[in-house]
Amino acid sequence: MSEKSSLSANIIRAFLIIGKIEGYSYLFLLFVAMPVKYILHKPEIVKIGGTIHGVLFVAFVATILAMIIQVGMTLRKAMLAFVLSLIPFGTFYLKKTL
């Protein structure tokens, strides 16, 4: 396996893994943290979960850029991946964008 194809494989793997983790963090915010904040009046969980989700979202966008630059992902597929990250459960369909 050449160095470029090895790098591409690692970027694809990171894209899929970070996408899934980011998706789980989004679901945690929507279905756990927000209800706890508003029902139990404990906003701390949103601060922590929101920070973690924010870091993961930025990492996910960075992997989309890496996919465009290193792997050759089309802009259309990149936009689809980005839009999927905004929809609950969307990132679990990322593999289909490849």
MMTF fields as JSON, N, C-alpha, C and O atoms, coordinates in Angstrom:
{
  "mmtfVersion": "1.0.0",
  "mmtfProducer": "UNKNOWN",
  "numBonds": 391,
  "numAtoms": 392,
  "numGroups": 98,
  "numChains": 1,
  "numModels": 1,
  "chainsPerModel": [1],
  "groupsPerChain": [98],
  "chainIdList": ["A"],
  "bondAtomList": [4, 2, 8, 6, 12, 10, 16, 14, 20, 18, 24, 22, 28, 26, 32, 30, 36, 34, 40, 38, 44, 42, 48, 46, 52, 50, 56, 54, 60, 58, 64, 62, 68, 66, 72, 70, 76, 74, 80, 78, 84, 82, 88, 86, 92, 90, 96, 94, 100, 98, 104, 102, 108, 106, 112, 110, 116, 114, 120, 118, 124, 122, 128, 126, 132, 130, 136, 134, 140, 138, 144, 142, 148, 146, 152, 150, 156, 154, 160, 158, 164, 162, 168, 166, 172, 170, 176, 174, 180, 178, 184, 182, 188, 186, 192, 190, 196, 194, 200, 198, 204, 202, 208, 206, 212, 210, 216, 214, 220, 218, 224, 222, 228, 226, 232, 230, 236, 234, 240, 238, 244, 242, 248, 246, 252, 250, 256, 254, 260, 258, 264, 262, 268, 266, 272, 270, 276, 274, 280, 278, 284, 282, 288, 286, 292, 290, 296, 294, 300, 298, 304, 302, 308, 306, 312, 310, 316, 314, 320, 318, 324, 322, 328, 326, 332, 330, 336, 334, 340, 338, 344, 342, 348, 346, 352, 350, 356, 354, 360, 358, 364, 362, 368, 366, 372, 370, 376, 374, 380, 378, 384, 382, 388, 386],
  "bondOrderList": [1, 1, 1, 1, 1, 1, 1, 1, 1, 1, 1, 1, 1, 1, 1, 1, 1, 1, 1, 1, 1, 1, 1, 1, 1, 1, 1, 1, 1, 1, 1, 1, 1, 1, 1, 1, 1, 1, 1, 1, 1, 1, 1, 1, 1, 1, 1, 1, 1, 1, 1, 1, 1, 1, 1, 1, 1, 1, 1, 1, 1, 1, 1, 1, 1, 1, 1, 1, 1, 1, 1, 1, 1, 1, 1, 1, 1, 1, 1, 1, 1, 1, 1, 1, 1, 1, 1, 1, 1, 1, 1, 1, 1, 1, 1, 1, 1],
  "groupList": [{"groupName": "MET", "atomNameList": ["N", "CA", "C", "O"], "elementList": ["N", "C", "C", "O"], "formalChargeList": [0, 0, 0, 0], "bondAtomList": [1, 0, 2, 1, 3, 2], "bondOrderList": [1, 1, 2], "singleLetterCode": "M", "chemCompType": "L-PEPTIDE LINKING"}, {"groupName": "SER", "atomNameList": ["N", "CA", "C", "O"], "elementList": ["N", "C", "C", "O"], "formalChargeList": [0, 0, 0, 0], "bondAtomList": [1, 0, 2, 1, 3, 2], "bondOrderList": [1, 1, 2], "singleLetterCode": "S", "chemCompType": "L-PEPTIDE LINKING"}, {"groupName": "GLU", "atomNameList": ["N", "CA", "C", "O"], "elementList": ["N", "C", "C", "O"], "formalChargeList": [0, 0, 0, 0], "bondAtomList": [1, 0, 2, 1, 3, 2], "bondOrderList": [1, 1, 2], "singleLetterCode": "E", "chemCompType": "L-PEPTIDE LINKING"}, {"groupName": "LYS", "atomNameList": ["N", "CA", "C", "O"], "elementList": ["N", "C", "C", "O"], "formalChargeList": [0, 0, 0, 0], "bondAtomList": [1, 0, 2, 1, 3, 2], "bondOrderList": [1, 1, 2], "singleLetterCode": "K", "chemCompType": "L-PEPTIDE LINKING"}, {"groupName": "LEU", "atomNameList": ["N", "CA", "C", "O"], "elementList": ["N", "C", "C", "O"], "formalChargeList": [0, 0, 0, 0], "bondAtomList": [1, 0, 2, 1, 3, 2], "bondOrderList": [1, 1, 2], "singleLetterCode": "L", "chemCompType": "L-PEPTIDE LINKING"}, {"groupName": "ALA", "atomNameList": ["N", "CA", "C", "O"], "elementList": ["N", "C", "C", "O"], "formalChargeList": [0, 0, 0, 0], "bondAtomList": [1, 0, 2, 1, 3, 2], "bondOrderList": [1, 1, 2], "singleLetterCode": "A", "chemCompType": "L-PEPTIDE LINKING"}, {"groupName": "ASN", "atomNameList": ["N", "CA", "C", "O"], "elementList": ["N", "C", "C", "O"], "formalChargeList": [0, 0, 0, 0], "bondAtomList": [1, 0, 2, 1, 3, 2], "bondOrderList": [1, 1, 2], "singleLetterCode": "N", "chemCompType": "L-PEPTIDE LINKING"}, {"groupName": "ILE", "atomNameList": ["N", "CA", "C", "O"], "elementList": ["N", "C", "C", "O"], "formalChargeList": [0, 0, 0, 0], "bondAtomList": [1, 0, 2, 1, 3, 2], "bondOrderList": [1, 1, 2], "singleLetterCode": "I", "chemCompType": "L-PEPTIDE LINKING"}, {"groupName": "ARG", "atomNameList": ["N", "CA", "C", "O"], "elementList": ["N", "C", "C", "O"], "formalChargeList": [0, 0, 0, 0], "bondAtomList": [1, 0, 2, 1, 3, 2], "bondOrderList": [1, 1, 2], "singleLetterCode": "R", "chemCompType": "L-PEPTIDE LINKING"}, {"groupName": "PHE", "atomNameList": ["N", "CA", "C", "O"], "elementList": ["N", "C", "C", "O"], "formalChargeList": [0, 0, 0, 0], "bondAtomList": [1, 0, 2, 1, 3, 2], "bondOrderList": [1, 1, 2], "singleLetterCode": "F", "chemCompType": "L-PEPTIDE LINKING"}, {"groupName": "GLY", "atomNameList": ["N", "CA", "C", "O"], "elementList": ["N", "C", "C", "O"], "formalChargeList": [0, 0, 0, 0], "bondAtomList": [1, 0, 2, 1, 3, 2], "bondOrderList": [1, 1, 2], "singleLetterCode": "G", "chemCompType": "PEPTIDE LINKING"}, {"groupName": "TYR", "atomNameList": ["N", "CA", "C", "O"], "elementList": ["N", "C", "C", "O"], "formalChargeList": [0, 0, 0, 0], "bondAtomList": [1, 0, 2, 1, 3, 2], "bondOrderList": [1, 1, 2], "singleLetterCode": "Y", "chemCompType": "L-PEPTIDE LINKING"}, {"groupName": "VAL", "atomNameList": ["N", "CA", "C", "O"], "elementList": ["N", "C", "C", "O"], "formalChargeList": [0, 0, 0, 0], "bondAtomList": [1, 0, 2, 1, 3, 2], "bondOrderList": [1, 1, 2], "singleLetterCode": "V", "chemCompType": "L-PEPTIDE LINKING"}, {"groupName": "PRO", "atomNameList": ["N", "CA", "C", "O"], "elementList": ["N", "C", "C", "O"], "formalChargeList": [0, 0, 0, 0], "bondAtomList": [1, 0, 2, 1, 3, 2], "bondOrderList": [1, 1, 2], "singleLetterCode": "P", "chemCompType": "L-PEPTIDE LINKING"}, {"groupName": "HIS", "atomNameList": ["N", "CA", "C", "O"], "elementList": ["N", "C", "C", "O"], "formalChargeList": [0, 0, 0, 0], "bondAtomList": [1, 0, 2, 1, 3, 2], "bondOrderList": [1, 1, 2], "singleLetterCode": "H", "chemCompType": "L-PEPTIDE LINKING"}, {"groupName": "THR", "atomNameList": ["N", "CA", "C", "O"], "elementList": ["N", "C", "C", "O"], "formalChargeList": [0, 0, 0, 0], "bondAtomList": [1, 0, 2, 1, 3, 2], "bondOrderList": [1, 1, 2], "singleLetterCode": "T", "chemCompType": "L-PEPTIDE LINKING"}, {"groupName": "GLN", "atomNameList": ["N", "CA", "C", "O"], "elementList": ["N", "C", "C", "O"], "formalChargeList": [0, 0, 0, 0], "bondAtomList": [1, 0, 2, 1, 3, 2], "bondOrderList": [1, 1, 2], "singleLetterCode": "Q", "chemCompType": "L-PEPTIDE LINKING"}],
  "groupTypeList": [0, 1, 2, 3, 1, 1, 4, 1, 5, 6, 7, 7, 8, 5, 9, 4, 7, 7, 10, 3, 7, 2, 10, 11, 1, 11, 4, 9, 4, 4, 9, 12, 5, 0, 13, 12, 3, 11, 7, 4, 14, 3, 13, 2, 7, 12, 3, 7, 10, 10, 15, 7, 14, 10, 12, 4, 9, 12, 5, 9, 12, 5, 15, 7, 4, 5, 0, 7, 7, 16, 12, 10, 0, 15, 4, 8, 3, 5, 0, 4, 5, 9, 12, 4, 1, 4, 7, 13, 9, 10, 15, 9, 11, 4, 3, 3, 15, 4],
  "groupIdList": [1, 2, 3, 4, 5, 6, 7, 8, 9, 10, 11, 12, 13, 14, 15, 16, 17, 18, 19, 20, 21, 22, 23, 24, 25, 26, 27, 28, 29, 30, 31, 32, 33, 34, 35, 36, 37, 38, 39, 40, 41, 42, 43, 44, 45, 46, 47, 48, 49, 50, 51, 52, 53, 54, 55, 56, 57, 58, 59, 60, 61, 62, 63, 64, 65, 66, 67, 68, 69, 70, 71, 72, 73, 74, 75, 76, 77, 78, 79, 80, 81, 82, 83, 84, 85, 86, 87, 88, 89, 90, 91, 92, 93, 94, 95, 96, 97, 98],
  "secStructList": [7, 7, 2, 2, 2, 2, 2, 2, 2, 2, 2, 2, 2, 2, 2, 2, 2, 2, 2, 2, 2, 2, 2, 2, 2, 2, 2, 2, 0, 0, 0, 0, 0, 2, 2, 2, 2, 2, 2, 1, 7, 7, 6, 2, 2, 2, 2, 2, 2, 2, 2, 2, 2, 2, 2, 2, 2, 2, 2, 2, 2, 2, 2, 2, 2, 2, 0, 0, 0, 0, 0, 7, 7, 7, 2, 2, 2, 2, 2, 2, 2, 2, 2, 2, 2, 2, 1, 6, 6, 4, 4, 4, 4, 4, 4, 4, 4, 7],
  "xCoordList": [0.85, 0.0, 0.892, 1.816, 0.618, 1.44, 1.135, 0.126, 2.037, 1.877, 0.608, -0.095, 0.313, -0.885, -2.159, -3.099, -2.204, -3.409, -3.573, -4.697, -2.464, -2.526, -3.07, -3.893, -2.601, -3.092, -4.575, -5.345, -4.979, -6.388, -7.248, -8.325, -6.783, -7.532, -7.68, -8.741, -6.624, -6.688, -7.656, -8.383, -7.666, -8.581, -10.027, -10.902, -10.278, -11.633, -12.073, -13.204, -11.187, -11.498, -11.813, -12.791, -10.986, -11.211, -12.542, -13.286, -12.84, -14.096, -15.296, -16.228, -15.268, -16.385, -16.474, -17.568, -15.34, -15.341, -15.743, -16.61, -15.12, -15.46, -16.912, -17.604, -17.372, -18.772, -19.726, -20.722, -19.431, -20.292, -20.262, -21.306, -19.066, -18.946, -19.65, -20.342, -19.477, -20.152, -21.666, -22.395, -22.135, -23.565, -24.101, -25.18, -23.35, -23.762, -23.787, -24.689, -22.807, -22.782, -23.973, -24.524, -24.369, -25.533, -26.808, -27.648, -26.941, -28.11, -28.137, -29.201, -26.964, -26.881, -27.392, -28.17, -26.953, -27.41, -28.922, -29.592, -29.453, -30.879, -31.78, -32.807, -31.393, -32.308, -31.977, -32.77, -30.818, -30.457, -30.212, -30.896, -29.243, -28.827, -29.931, -30.175, -30.593, -31.639, -32.821, -33.281, -33.327, -34.394, -33.946, -34.708, -32.72, -32.218, -32.152, -32.505, -31.706, -31.606, -32.977, -33.123, -33.958, -35.257, -36.225, -37.076, -36.118, -37.026, -36.479, -37.208, -35.191, -34.576, -33.848, -33.3, -33.845, -33.206, -31.732, -31.254, -31.023, -29.585, -28.862, -28.643, -28.491, -27.873, -26.42, -25.864, -25.806, -24.392, -24.128, -23.096, -25.042, -24.837, -24.772, -24.059, -25.517, -25.477, -24.15, -23.607, -23.631, -22.34, -21.237, -20.43, -21.207, -20.172, -20.406, -19.502, -21.626, -21.948, -21.833, -21.4, -22.218, -22.131, -20.701, -20.391, -19.829, -18.414, -17.817, -17.109, -18.11, -17.6, -18.137, -17.39, -19.426, -20.027, -19.407, -19.152, -19.169, -18.565, -17.19, -16.871, -16.379, -15.035, -15.148, -14.425, -16.051, -16.236, -16.762, -16.372, -17.64, -18.172, -17.066, -16.986, -16.217, -15.094, -14.16, -13.68, -13.904, -13.054, -13.698, -13.008, -15.012, -15.712, -15.601, -15.349, -15.784, -15.645, -14.214, -14.004, -13.235, -11.836, -11.629, -10.88, -12.29, -12.142, -12.839, -12.397, -13.918, -14.548, -13.564, -13.409, -12.903, -11.905, -10.768, -10.302, -10.323, -9.271, -9.749, -8.981, -11.012, -11.567, -11.561, -11.287, -11.858, -11.853, -10.429, -10.181, -9.501, -8.129, -7.341, -6.702, -7.382, -6.527, -7.17, -6.498, -8.468, -9.131, -9.831, -10.069, -10.158, -10.834, -12.345, -13.015, -12.89, -14.342, -14.89, -14.329, -15.979, -16.576, -17.228, -17.588, -17.371, -18.023, -19.471, -19.986, -20.114, -21.507, -21.586, -22.443, -20.698, -20.686, -20.267, -20.773, -19.348, -18.916, -20.072, -20.266, -20.833, -21.996, -23.047, -23.679, -23.229, -24.169, -23.723, -24.543, -22.436, -21.914, -22.143, -22.527, -21.909, -22.125, -23.595, -23.912, -24.488, -25.927, -26.36, -27.166, -25.833, -26.165, -25.759, -26.414, -24.683, -24.236, -25.184, -25.112, -26.061, -27.019, -28.346, -29.185, -28.529, -29.774, -29.549, -28.587, -30.432, -30.28, -30.255, -31.064, -29.337, -29.098, -28.467, -28.18, -28.252, -27.736, -26.343, -26.063, -25.465, -24.079, -23.944, -22.894, -24.987, -24.916, -25.072, -24.958, -25.331, -25.449, -24.264, -24.324, -23.192, -22.037, -21.385, -20.906, -21.365, -20.699, -21.324, -20.648, -22.609, -23.293, -22.868, -23.086, -22.26, -21.808, -20.498, -20.11, -19.812, -18.542, -18.839, -17.918],
  "yCoordList": [-1.177, 0.0, 1.235, 1.341, 2.152, 3.361, 4.289, 4.147, 5.236, 6.18, 7.017, 7.279, 7.436, 8.249, 7.455, 7.974, 6.204, 5.41, 5.062, 4.943, 4.899, 4.66, 5.893, 5.78, 7.071, 8.325, 8.491, 8.881, 8.201, 8.305, 7.364, 7.747, 6.14, 5.174, 5.665, 5.506, 6.259, 6.788, 7.961, 8.088, 8.812, 9.958, 9.482, 10.0, 8.513, 7.964, 7.346, 7.55, 6.597, 5.978, 7.053, 6.934, 8.104, 9.2, 9.894, 10.222, 10.116, 10.747, 9.958, 10.538, 8.648, 7.812, 7.722, 7.791, 7.571, 7.442, 8.754, 8.769, 9.849, 11.146, 11.495, 12.068, 11.157, 11.398, 10.67, 11.242, 9.413, 8.651, 9.229, 9.403, 9.526, 10.074, 11.427, 11.71, 12.26, 13.561, 13.36, 14.106, 12.368, 12.064, 11.647, 12.079, 10.809, 10.406, 11.602, 11.718, 12.49, 13.659, 14.576, 15.181, 14.679, 15.488, 14.883, 15.598, 13.575, 12.902, 13.054, 13.248, 12.965, 13.169, 14.564, 14.723, 15.566, 16.934, 17.06, 17.644, 16.519, 16.67, 15.885, 16.391, 14.638, 13.747, 13.502, 12.896, 13.965, 13.817, 15.19, 15.578, 15.914, 17.171, 18.228, 18.864, 18.419, 19.446, 19.121, 20.012, 17.892, 17.597, 17.783, 18.289, 17.376, 17.565, 19.054, 19.471, 19.84, 21.291, 21.902, 22.674, 21.567, 22.225, 21.545, 22.217, 20.254, 19.561, 19.568, 19.848, 19.26, 19.202, 20.49, 20.6, 21.457, 22.76, 22.622, 23.234, 21.808, 21.606, 21.899, 20.997, 23.17, 23.545, 23.098, 23.188, 22.623, 22.241, 21.161, 21.183, 20.231, 19.118, 19.614, 19.041, 20.679, 21.233, 21.943, 21.89, 22.603, 23.284, 22.283, 22.503, 21.199, 20.179, 19.45, 19.345, 18.951, 18.225, 19.096, 18.633, 20.356, 21.28, 21.567, 21.677, 21.687, 21.912, 20.71, 20.857, 19.53, 18.306, 18.187, 17.886, 18.423, 18.347, 19.384, 19.092, 20.577, 21.626, 21.246, 21.464, 20.678, 20.232, 19.122, 19.122, 18.188, 17.093, 17.597, 17.086, 18.591, 19.143, 19.816, 19.644, 20.579, 21.223, 20.161, 20.3, 19.1, 18.008, 17.341, 16.976, 17.185, 16.575, 17.443, 16.929, 18.741, 19.65, 19.589, 19.637, 19.482, 19.359, 18.073, 18.062, 16.99, 15.744, 15.843, 15.222, 16.612, 16.836, 17.553, 17.185, 18.574, 19.296, 18.368, 18.429, 17.512, 16.545, 15.574, 15.182, 15.192, 14.299, 14.978, 14.329, 16.263, 16.997, 17.093, 16.81, 17.494, 17.766, 16.489, 16.376, 15.537, 14.353, 13.184, 12.46, 13.005, 11.821, 12.136, 11.237, 13.404, 13.78, 13.722, 13.554, 13.859, 13.888, 15.088, 16.182, 14.873, 15.967, 16.966, 16.625, 18.192, 19.211, 18.839, 19.136, 18.202, 17.771, 16.765, 16.883, 15.789, 14.796, 15.434, 15.062, 16.388, 17.084, 17.882, 17.885, 18.553, 19.309, 18.369, 18.686, 17.226, 16.24, 15.772, 15.671, 15.486, 15.066, 16.155, 15.861, 17.408, 18.522, 18.622, 18.767, 18.547, 18.629, 17.466, 17.65, 16.275, 15.122, 15.351, 14.851, 16.102, 16.355, 17.287, 17.379, 17.972, 18.884, 18.206, 18.771, 17.008, 16.265, 15.167, 14.407, 15.074, 13.971, 12.625, 12.382, 11.775, 10.455, 10.53, 9.492, 11.715, 11.882, 11.33, 10.73, 11.524, 11.086, 9.565, 9.044, 8.864, 7.405, 6.894, 5.694, 7.798, 7.449, 7.95, 7.967, 8.357, 8.921, 7.956, 8.364, 6.687, 5.712, 5.711, 5.432, 6.023, 6.05, 7.249, 7.253, 8.275, 9.439, 9.158, 9.912, 8.085, 7.762, 7.083, 6.713],
  "zCoordList": [0.0, 0.0, 0.0, 0.807, -0.891, -0.974, 0.197, 0.889, 0.394, 1.501, 1.335, 2.311, 0.102, -0.155, 0.099, 0.701, -0.351, -0.126, 1.344, 1.832, 2.054, 3.495, 4.214, 5.122, 3.799, 4.372, 4.073, 4.951, 2.85, 2.475, 3.303, 3.76, 3.498, 4.303, 5.738, 6.342, 6.286, 7.652, 7.751, 8.737, 6.742, 6.744, 6.638, 7.331, 5.787, 5.66, 6.979, 7.42, 7.601, 8.894, 9.935, 10.673, 9.995, 10.946, 10.66, 11.585, 9.384, 8.974, 9.504, 10.061, 9.331, 9.767, 11.286, 11.846, 11.954, 13.415, 14.079, 14.951, 13.672, 14.267, 13.959, 14.801, 12.774, 12.425, 13.352, 13.794, 13.649, 14.56, 15.968, 16.596, 16.461, 17.815, 17.895, 18.873, 16.873, 16.831, 16.821, 17.476, 16.09, 16.053, 17.409, 17.816, 18.11, 19.456, 20.399, 21.229, 20.278, 21.166, 20.882, 21.802, 19.618, 19.252, 19.845, 20.391, 19.732, 20.308, 21.822, 22.411, 22.456, 23.903, 24.263, 25.203, 23.515, 23.787, 23.628, 24.48, 22.55, 22.265, 23.204, 23.658, 23.497, 24.202, 25.669, 26.388, 26.118, 27.532, 28.156, 29.103, 27.626, 28.256, 28.254, 29.279, 27.133, 27.077, 27.996, 28.71, 28.008, 28.974, 30.429, 31.253, 30.74, 32.109, 32.433, 33.536, 31.483, 31.702, 31.993, 32.941, 31.201, 31.322, 32.286, 32.868, 32.465, 33.382, 34.805, 35.757, 34.944, 36.274, 36.653, 37.75, 35.746, 35.992, 36.357, 37.312, 35.582, 35.782, 34.466, 33.657, 34.255, 32.982, 32.825, 31.731, 33.891, 33.827, 32.785, 32.113, 32.651, 31.721, 30.27, 29.446, 29.965, 28.609, 28.369, 27.266, 29.389, 29.235, 28.919, 28.016, 29.654, 29.444, 28.118, 27.289, 27.932, 26.705, 25.468, 24.413, 25.597, 24.471, 24.06, 22.874, 25.059, 24.765, 24.044, 23.048, 24.556, 23.928, 22.499, 21.569, 22.34, 21.007, 20.069, 18.901, 20.571, 19.749, 19.236, 18.067, 20.11, 19.708, 18.662, 17.665, 18.896, 17.941, 16.596, 15.547, 16.623, 15.378, 14.566, 13.35, 15.248, 14.554, 13.974, 12.848, 14.743, 14.251, 13.034, 12.082, 13.069, 11.942, 10.688, 9.598, 10.838, 9.692, 9.154, 7.943, 10.05, 9.615, 8.817, 7.84, 9.23, 8.467, 7.112, 6.144, 7.033, 5.723, 4.805, 3.64, 5.333, 4.529, 4.11, 2.973, 5.025, 4.692, 3.617, 2.739, 3.692, 2.671, 1.301, 0.291, 1.259, -0.011, -0.556, -1.728, 0.306, -0.129, -0.416, -1.462, 0.498, 0.396, -0.343, -1.078, -0.146, -0.696, -2.019, -2.826, -2.241, -3.475, -3.392, -4.411, -2.196, -2.038, -2.814, -2.759, -3.527, -4.29, -3.337, -2.211, -3.804, -2.977, -2.685, -1.607, -3.622, -3.402, -2.25, -1.375, -2.256, -1.178, 0.142, 1.201, 0.083, 1.298, 1.897, 3.113, 1.046, 1.53, 2.112, 3.12, 1.483, 2.006, 3.388, 4.302, 3.548, 4.85, 5.89, 7.022, 5.515, 6.439, 6.833, 8.014, 5.859, 6.147, 7.033, 7.945, 6.774, 7.613, 9.063, 9.978, 9.278, 10.653, 11.399, 12.624, 10.692, 11.323, 11.646, 12.348, 11.135, 11.314, 12.355, 12.247, 13.371, 14.325, 13.593, 12.698, 13.976, 13.386, 11.99, 11.393, 11.472, 10.117, 9.909, 8.871, 10.878, 10.683, 10.645, 10.269, 11.028, 10.969, 9.531, 9.281, 8.598, 7.182, 6.366, 5.136, 7.03, 6.335, 5.362, 4.304, 5.712, 4.845, 3.449, 2.459, 3.38, 2.085, 1.245, 0.033, 1.866, 1.099, 0.379, -0.513, 0.752, 0.109, -1.189, -1.917]
}
